[in-house]
Amino acid sequence: MTQRQILTCLRNLLSRDVGHAVKRKALVANASLLQNSCVRNYHQTKSLMFYNRFKNRKEVKKKSKEDEEEKEIDAKLVEDKVKELDIVAKIPYKINVATFESKTDRFVNRIFNQVEQSGEKNQETFNTAVKIYKLNAGLYMRGHIEFGELALGKLEEYELQYNLEVYKVIFSIFPEGKYLPTSKIAAEFTPFPRQQDAALQILTKMFDNGVIPDEEFGSMIISRFSQRSKVFTRFLRMLYWMPKFKYMNPWPIPRPPPKDPIQLAVLALKRMSFDLETKVTVVNDSKEGETSSIRSGKFIASAQSPKQRELLSRHPSSKPIIVEGEHYVYLRKVCQKVFFLKTDPEGEITRDDPDYYKALEEEDVEDMFDFTTPLSGEEQTALVPKKSVHEQEDGTVYAMCITSDSSKESLQDWVQFLQTTNSALEHIPVLFRIKDADSLLKETIRQEEEEEEL
């Protein structure tokens, strides 16, 4: 082997060792980077590899356990929902299921709850709730539609449904200038329809309760929705028609109606009495000491005119008189139960009578051909006294009453009270035909349906 070949081999060996050293340094640097990073390193010790496997297995078990728990919760929810549906299907009436409540609804409800806990339910506390909302709602009044709907629902609870100032306070929650149309053409396309519908709800509530808006309310509408909006059109219609019909009722009822049941009974009886001479008498322990049969804490409001006393005095003692009821009379959503002292209709032909349908045909024929002309001769007729307003087709009404509890005992006390001013009533038998007003209505509807079928 020559000297040249020996030198070549030594050079190759040295270069190989240098290359291995460089590669070794690069591997060490890469290993340190891998340990510092989250990249998986294949050059790990056995203990580290076992720990990583154990850790991954623990995470898999935890995840599987969470999945099982979620499946159990879902199965339970489905089972509860199925039970609710079964209950709803079995019950004949509808159940109001609570819906999801948003953050705005919770915020709005919390305002009224805090105000109601701090004070009584009156106009001052209502205005305080609106002020709290304005301070917390921001510049653009976030959630003012939801707050307005809730405030309108609280008016009856606070007894403020007839107060115009309260409606102005509710309408003031709409921000000024935000919902104005940019042009006349834009106004025709009803911009911001949801906000305008919410404002229309306030005006509809005012119309239902008979509250007439004023000029200040109109200026509030113009500053928020303009003169070309649906809200302002509704305002103009209310301002035109409502004052025309405000004083047309011949039997006005105050707003709000009185809470005293005696005053309500007197108003109802006066409203039903066509005879101007009718006198309404209230009997109770505090006013009528001689009527010891009237029980404590109860009252009887009786209505009778001199003409009714005259008719009752001429009533034959062999024919009974009927106490009929109960009938409903409403005074601004307040129900009153009225009873009548009357007779059965005279000369009425029942369905069992064979001449019933023949009489109906004769009535139709008379209605068609019973007419007179100026050229026809006058026939001699007997003088028949004109019937009074108390003598109706279904019987003659002798008296009306409203009692505190609408019981049979109170009606017996009413008949005893009438005997003090109607001596003929002591010798006339009295029958009590007392039914619920709903059953009377159903019976009347059933009779009309049967007549239509025939």
C-alpha positions as CSV (number, residue, x, y, z in Angstrom):
1,M,0.0,0.0,0.0
2,T,1.6,3.2,-1.1
3,Q,1.9,6.4,1.0
4,R,-0.7,8.2,-1.1
5,Q,-3.4,5.6,-0.4
6,I,-2.7,5.7,3.3
7,L,-3.1,9.5,3.4
8,T,-6.4,9.2,1.5
9,C,-7.8,6.7,4.0
10,L,-6.9,8.9,7.0
11,R,-8.6,11.9,5.4
12,N,-11.8,10.0,4.9
13,L,-11.9,8.8,8.5
14,L,-11.3,12.3,9.8
15,S,-14.0,13.8,7.6
16,R,-16.5,11.1,8.7
17,D,-15.9,11.8,12.4
18,V,-16.4,15.5,11.9
19,G,-19.7,14.9,10.1
20,H,-20.9,12.6,12.9
21,A,-20.0,15.3,15.5
22,V,-22.0,18.0,13.6
23,K,-25.0,15.7,13.2
24,R,-24.8,14.8,16.9
25,K,-24.9,18.5,17.9
26,A,-27.9,19.1,15.6
27,L,-29.8,16.2,17.1
28,V,-29.1,17.5,20.6
29,A,-30.4,21.0,19.7
30,N,-33.5,19.5,18.1
31,A,-34.2,17.4,21.2
32,S,-34.0,20.4,23.4
33,L,-36.5,22.2,21.1
34,L,-38.8,19.3,21.1
35,Q,-38.8,19.0,24.9
36,N,-39.6,22.7,25.2
37,S,-42.4,22.5,22.6
38,C,-45.6,20.5,22.5
39,V,-44.4,18.4,19.5
40,R,-44.2,14.7,20.3
41,N,-40.6,13.5,20.8
42,Y,-39.9,9.9,19.9
43,H,-36.6,9.9,21.8
44,Q,-38.3,9.7,25.3
45,T,-37.5,7.6,28.3
46,K,-39.7,4.7,29.2
47,S,-41.1,6.4,32.3
48,L,-42.1,9.5,30.4
49,M,-43.8,7.4,27.7
50,F,-45.7,5.4,30.4
51,Y,-46.9,8.7,32.0
52,N,-48.1,10.0,28.7
53,R,-50.0,6.8,27.9
54,F,-51.6,6.9,31.4
55,K,-52.5,10.5,31.0
56,N,-54.2,10.0,27.6
57,R,-56.1,7.0,29.0
58,K,-57.3,9.0,31.9
59,E,-58.6,11.8,29.6
60,V,-60.4,9.2,27.4
61,K,-62.1,7.7,30.5
62,K,-63.1,11.2,31.7
63,K,-64.5,12.1,28.3
64,S,-66.4,8.8,28.0
65,K,-67.9,9.4,31.5
66,E,-69.0,12.9,30.6
67,D,-70.6,11.5,27.4
68,E,-72.5,8.9,29.5
69,E,-73.7,11.6,31.9
70,E,-74.9,13.7,29.0
71,K,-76.8,10.8,27.5
72,E,-78.5,10.1,30.9
73,I,-79.5,13.7,31.2
74,D,-80.9,13.8,27.7
75,A,-82.8,10.6,28.3
76,K,-84.3,12.0,31.5
77,L,-85.3,15.2,29.7
78,V,-87.0,13.3,26.9
79,E,-88.8,11.1,29.5
80,D,-90.1,14.2,31.4
81,K,-91.2,15.8,28.1
82,V,-93.1,12.7,27.1
83,K,-94.9,12.7,30.5
84,E,-95.8,16.4,30.1
85,L,-97.3,15.6,26.7
86,D,-99.3,12.7,28.1
87,I,-100.6,15.0,30.9
88,V,-101.6,17.7,28.4
89,A,-103.3,15.2,26.2
90,K,-105.4,13.8,29.1
91,I,-106.4,17.2,30.6
92,P,-109.3,18.8,28.7
93,Y,-108.1,22.4,29.1
94,K,-105.0,24.1,27.8
95,I,-101.9,24.4,30.1
96,N,-99.7,27.5,29.8
97,V,-96.1,26.2,29.7
98,A,-93.5,28.7,30.8
99,T,-91.4,29.9,27.9
100,F,-87.8,31.0,27.7
101,E,-87.2,34.3,29.4
102,S,-84.5,36.5,27.8
103,K,-82.1,38.7,29.7
104,T,-84.2,41.8,28.8
105,D,-87.3,40.2,30.3
106,R,-85.5,39.3,33.5
107,F,-84.1,42.9,33.7
108,V,-87.5,44.4,33.2
109,N,-89.3,42.1,35.7
110,R,-86.6,42.7,38.2
111,I,-87.3,46.5,38.1
112,F,-91.0,46.1,39.0
113,N,-90.2,43.5,41.6
114,Q,-87.8,45.7,43.4
115,V,-90.2,48.7,43.3
116,E,-93.1,46.6,44.5
117,Q,-91.1,45.3,47.5
118,S,-90.0,48.8,48.5
119,G,-93.5,50.5,48.4
120,E,-97.2,50.2,47.6
121,K,-98.6,49.8,44.1
122,N,-99.6,53.3,43.1
123,Q,-98.7,56.0,40.5
124,E,-95.6,57.1,42.3
125,T,-94.0,53.6,42.4
126,F,-95.0,53.0,38.8
127,N,-93.2,56.2,37.7
128,T,-90.2,55.2,39.8
129,A,-90.0,51.9,37.9
130,V,-90.0,53.8,34.6
131,K,-87.3,56.2,35.8
132,I,-85.1,53.3,36.9
133,Y,-85.5,51.7,33.5
134,K,-84.5,54.9,31.7
135,L,-81.4,55.3,33.8
136,N,-80.2,51.7,33.1
137,A,-81.4,51.3,29.4
138,G,-78.8,53.6,27.8
139,L,-79.0,56.1,25.1
140,Y,-81.1,54.0,22.7
141,M,-83.4,52.5,25.3
142,R,-82.6,48.9,24.8
143,G,-85.6,46.6,25.5
144,H,-88.2,49.4,25.5
145,I,-90.7,47.3,23.5
146,E,-90.6,44.5,26.1
147,F,-90.8,47.1,29.0
148,G,-93.8,48.8,27.4
149,E,-95.7,45.6,27.0
150,L,-95.0,44.7,30.7
151,A,-96.0,48.2,31.9
152,L,-99.3,48.0,30.0
153,G,-100.0,44.7,31.7
154,K,-99.4,46.2,35.1
155,L,-101.9,49.1,34.7
156,E,-104.9,47.1,36.1
157,E,-102.7,45.8,38.9
158,Y,-101.8,49.3,39.9
159,E,-105.3,50.7,39.1
160,L,-103.9,53.3,36.7
161,Q,-105.7,52.2,33.5
162,Y,-107.8,55.5,33.4
163,N,-104.9,57.9,34.0
164,L,-103.6,59.8,30.9
165,E,-100.3,60.9,32.6
166,V,-99.3,57.3,33.1
167,Y,-99.7,56.6,29.4
168,K,-97.5,59.6,28.6
169,V,-94.9,58.2,31.0
170,I,-95.0,54.8,29.2
171,F,-94.8,56.4,25.8
172,S,-91.7,58.5,26.8
173,I,-89.6,55.3,26.8
174,F,-89.4,55.5,23.0
175,P,-86.2,57.4,22.0
176,E,-86.7,60.7,20.2
177,G,-85.5,61.0,16.6
178,K,-84.5,57.4,16.2
179,Y,-87.5,56.2,14.3
180,L,-88.2,59.2,12.1
181,P,-88.5,58.4,8.3
182,T,-85.9,59.9,6.0
183,S,-88.4,61.0,3.4
184,K,-92.1,61.0,2.4
185,I,-91.6,57.9,0.3
186,A,-89.9,56.1,3.2
187,A,-92.8,57.0,5.5
188,E,-95.3,55.3,3.1
189,F,-93.4,52.0,3.5
190,T,-93.9,52.0,7.3
191,P,-90.3,52.1,8.6
192,F,-89.6,50.4,12.0
193,P,-92.9,48.4,12.0
194,R,-92.2,46.6,15.3
195,Q,-91.7,49.9,17.2
196,Q,-94.8,51.4,15.6
197,D,-96.9,48.3,16.5
198,A,-95.7,48.7,20.1
199,A,-96.8,52.3,20.1
200,L,-100.2,51.4,18.6
201,Q,-100.7,48.9,21.5
202,I,-100.5,51.9,23.9
203,L,-103.1,53.8,22.0
204,T,-105.3,50.7,21.7
205,K,-105.1,50.3,25.5
206,M,-106.2,54.0,25.9
207,F,-109.1,53.4,23.5
208,D,-110.3,50.4,25.4
209,N,-110.3,52.3,28.7
210,G,-111.9,55.4,27.2
211,V,-108.8,57.7,27.8
212,I,-108.7,60.6,25.3
213,P,-105.2,61.8,24.3
214,D,-104.3,65.5,24.3
215,E,-102.1,67.7,22.3
216,E,-99.0,66.9,24.4
217,F,-99.4,63.3,23.5
218,G,-99.6,64.2,19.8
219,S,-96.4,66.2,20.0
220,M,-94.7,63.2,21.7
221,I,-95.8,61.0,18.7
222,I,-94.5,63.6,16.2
223,S,-91.1,63.8,17.8
224,R,-90.7,60.0,17.7
225,F,-92.5,58.7,14.6
226,S,-93.4,61.9,12.6
227,Q,-96.8,63.0,11.3
228,R,-96.9,60.5,8.5
229,S,-96.8,57.4,10.7
230,K,-99.6,54.9,11.5
231,V,-99.3,56.0,15.1
232,F,-100.2,59.6,14.4
233,T,-103.1,58.6,12.1
234,R,-104.5,56.5,14.9
235,F,-104.1,59.4,17.3
236,L,-106.0,61.7,15.0
237,R,-108.9,59.3,14.7
238,M,-109.1,58.8,18.5
239,L,-109.0,62.6,18.9
240,Y,-111.9,63.0,16.5
241,W,-114.3,60.2,17.5
242,M,-113.8,59.6,21.2
243,P,-115.1,63.0,22.4
244,K,-118.2,62.5,20.3
245,F,-119.1,59.3,22.1
246,K,-117.9,60.2,25.6
247,Y,-121.2,61.8,26.8
248,M,-123.7,59.8,24.7
249,N,-124.4,57.2,27.4
250,P,-127.7,58.1,29.2
251,W,-126.6,56.0,32.2
252,P,-123.0,57.1,32.8
253,I,-120.7,55.0,35.0
254,P,-117.8,56.7,36.7
255,R,-114.3,55.9,35.8
256,P,-113.1,53.9,37.6
257,P,-116.3,52.2,38.9
258,P,-116.9,52.3,42.6
259,K,-115.6,49.4,44.8
260,D,-118.6,49.5,47.2
261,P,-120.9,46.6,46.2
262,I,-124.0,48.6,47.4
263,Q,-123.2,51.5,45.0
264,L,-122.6,49.0,42.2
265,A,-126.0,47.4,42.9
266,V,-127.8,50.7,42.8
267,L,-126.1,51.7,39.6
268,A,-127.1,48.4,37.9
269,L,-130.7,48.6,39.0
270,K,-131.0,52.3,37.8
271,R,-129.5,51.3,34.5
272,M,-132.1,48.5,34.0
273,S,-135.1,50.5,35.1
274,F,-137.0,52.1,32.2
275,D,-139.6,53.7,34.5
276,L,-138.3,57.0,35.8
277,E,-140.4,56.7,38.9
278,T,-138.6,53.6,40.0
279,K,-137.2,53.8,43.6
280,V,-134.2,51.8,44.7
281,T,-134.2,50.8,48.3
282,V,-131.2,49.3,50.1
283,V,-131.9,47.1,53.1
284,N,-129.3,46.2,55.6
285,D,-128.6,46.1,59.4
286,S,-127.3,49.7,59.5
287,K,-130.1,51.3,57.5
288,E,-133.2,49.3,58.2
289,G,-133.4,48.3,61.9
290,E,-136.9,46.9,61.7
291,T,-135.9,44.1,59.2
292,S,-134.4,41.8,61.7
293,S,-134.5,38.9,59.2
294,I,-131.6,40.5,57.2
295,R,-128.4,38.9,58.3
296,S,-125.4,40.9,59.4
297,G,-122.8,41.9,56.8
298,K,-125.2,41.5,53.9
299,F,-127.5,43.7,52.0
300,I,-130.5,43.7,49.5
301,A,-131.0,46.3,46.9
302,S,-134.6,46.4,45.7
303,A,-136.1,48.3,42.8
304,Q,-139.8,48.9,42.4
305,S,-142.0,51.7,40.9
306,P,-145.6,52.8,41.8
307,K,-146.9,51.3,38.6
308,Q,-145.4,47.9,39.5
309,R,-147.1,48.1,42.9
310,E,-150.4,48.8,41.2
311,L,-149.9,45.8,38.8
312,L,-149.0,43.6,41.7
313,S,-152.2,44.6,43.7
314,R,-154.3,43.5,40.7
315,H,-152.6,40.1,40.4
316,P,-155.0,37.2,41.2
317,S,-154.2,35.4,44.4
318,S,-154.7,32.0,42.8
319,K,-151.9,32.4,40.3
320,P,-148.3,32.1,41.6
321,I,-145.5,34.6,41.1
322,I,-142.0,33.5,40.2
323,V,-138.6,34.7,41.5
324,E,-136.4,34.2,38.5
325,G,-132.6,34.5,38.1
326,E,-129.8,34.8,38.1
327,H,-129.1,37.2,35.2
328,Y,-125.8,38.9,34.5
329,V,-125.4,42.7,34.2
330,Y,-121.9,44.2,33.6
331,L,-120.7,47.6,34.7
332,R,-117.3,48.1,33.1
333,K,-116.1,44.5,33.6
334,V,-117.8,44.3,37.0
335,C,-120.5,41.6,37.1
336,Q,-123.8,42.0,39.0
337,K,-126.4,39.2,39.4
338,V,-130.0,40.4,39.1
339,F,-133.2,38.6,40.1
340,F,-136.8,39.4,39.0
341,L,-140.2,39.0,40.6
342,K,-142.5,38.3,37.6
343,T,-145.2,36.2,36.2
344,D,-145.3,33.5,33.5
345,P,-146.2,34.6,30.0
346,E,-150.0,34.5,29.4
347,G,-151.6,32.6,26.6
348,E,-148.3,31.0,25.5
349,I,-148.7,27.9,23.3
350,T,-146.2,25.2,24.1
351,R,-144.7,22.7,21.6
352,D,-146.9,19.9,22.9
353,D,-150.0,21.8,21.8
354,P,-151.2,20.6,18.4
355,D,-152.0,24.2,17.3
356,Y,-148.4,25.3,18.0
357,Y,-147.2,25.2,14.3
358,K,-150.5,26.4,13.1
359,A,-150.2,29.5,15.2
360,L,-146.7,30.1,13.8
361,E,-148.1,29.9,10.2
362,E,-150.9,32.3,11.1
363,E,-148.4,34.8,12.4
364,D,-146.4,34.7,9.2
365,V,-149.5,35.2,7.1
366,E,-150.6,38.1,9.2
367,D,-147.2,39.7,8.9
368,M,-147.4,39.5,5.1
369,F,-150.9,40.6,4.4
370,D,-152.1,42.6,7.4
371,F,-151.8,46.1,6.0
372,T,-154.2,49.0,5.4
373,T,-154.5,51.7,2.7
374,P,-155.9,55.2,2.9
375,L,-158.9,54.1,0.8
376,S,-159.9,51.2,3.0
377,G,-162.7,51.8,5.4
378,E,-162.2,52.1,9.1
379,E,-163.5,49.3,11.2
380,Q,-164.9,49.7,14.7
381,T,-162.5,48.4,17.3
382,A,-162.6,48.2,21.1
383,L,-160.6,50.5,23.3
384,V,-157.6,48.5,24.6
385,P,-155.5,50.1,27.4
386,K,-151.9,50.5,26.4
387,K,-149.5,48.2,28.1
388,S,-146.8,49.6,30.4
389,V,-143.1,49.0,30.1
390,H,-143.3,46.4,32.8
391,E,-145.7,44.1,30.9
392,Q,-143.5,42.3,28.5
393,E,-144.0,39.2,26.2
394,D,-142.3,36.9,28.7
395,G,-144.3,38.1,31.7
396,T,-145.0,41.1,33.9
397,V,-142.1,42.3,36.0
398,Y,-143.1,43.4,39.5
399,A,-139.7,44.1,41.1
400,M,-135.9,43.6,40.7
401,C,-133.2,43.0,43.3
402,I,-129.5,42.4,43.8
403,T,-128.3,40.7,46.9
404,S,-124.9,40.4,48.4
405,D,-124.6,36.6,48.2
406,S,-127.3,35.7,45.6
407,S,-128.6,32.9,47.9
408,K,-132.1,31.6,48.2
409,E,-132.2,32.8,51.9
410,S,-131.5,36.4,50.8
411,L,-134.2,36.1,48.2
412,Q,-136.7,34.9,50.8
413,D,-135.8,38.0,52.9
414,W,-136.4,40.2,49.8
415,V,-139.9,38.8,49.4
416,Q,-140.6,39.4,53.1
417,F,-139.4,43.0,52.6
418,L,-141.7,43.5,49.6
419,Q,-144.7,42.4,51.7
420,T,-144.3,45.5,53.9
421,T,-145.1,47.8,50.9
422,N,-147.3,45.3,48.9
423,S,-150.0,43.8,51.1
424,A,-151.4,41.7,48.3
425,L,-148.2,39.7,48.1
426,E,-148.9,38.1,51.5
427,H,-151.8,36.1,49.9
428,I,-150.0,35.1,46.6
429,P,-147.9,32.0,46.4
430,V,-144.3,32.6,45.4
431,L,-142.1,30.0,43.5
432,F,-138.4,30.2,43.2
433,R,-136.9,29.4,39.8
434,I,-133.2,30.0,40.4
435,K,-130.6,28.8,37.9
436,D,-127.1,29.7,37.0
437,A,-127.0,32.3,34.2
438,D,-124.7,30.1,32.1
439,S,-127.2,27.2,32.2
440,L,-130.0,29.6,31.2
441,L,-128.0,30.8,28.2
442,K,-127.2,27.3,27.2
443,E,-130.8,26.3,27.4
444,T,-131.9,29.3,25.3
445,I,-129.3,28.4,22.6
446,R,-130.4,24.8,22.6
447,Q,-134.1,25.8,22.1
448,E,-133.1,28.1,19.3
449,E,-131.1,25.4,17.6
450,E,-134.1,23.0,17.8
451,E,-136.4,25.6,16.3
452,E,-134.0,26.1,13.4
453,E,-133.8,22.3,12.8
454,L,-137.6,22.1,12.7
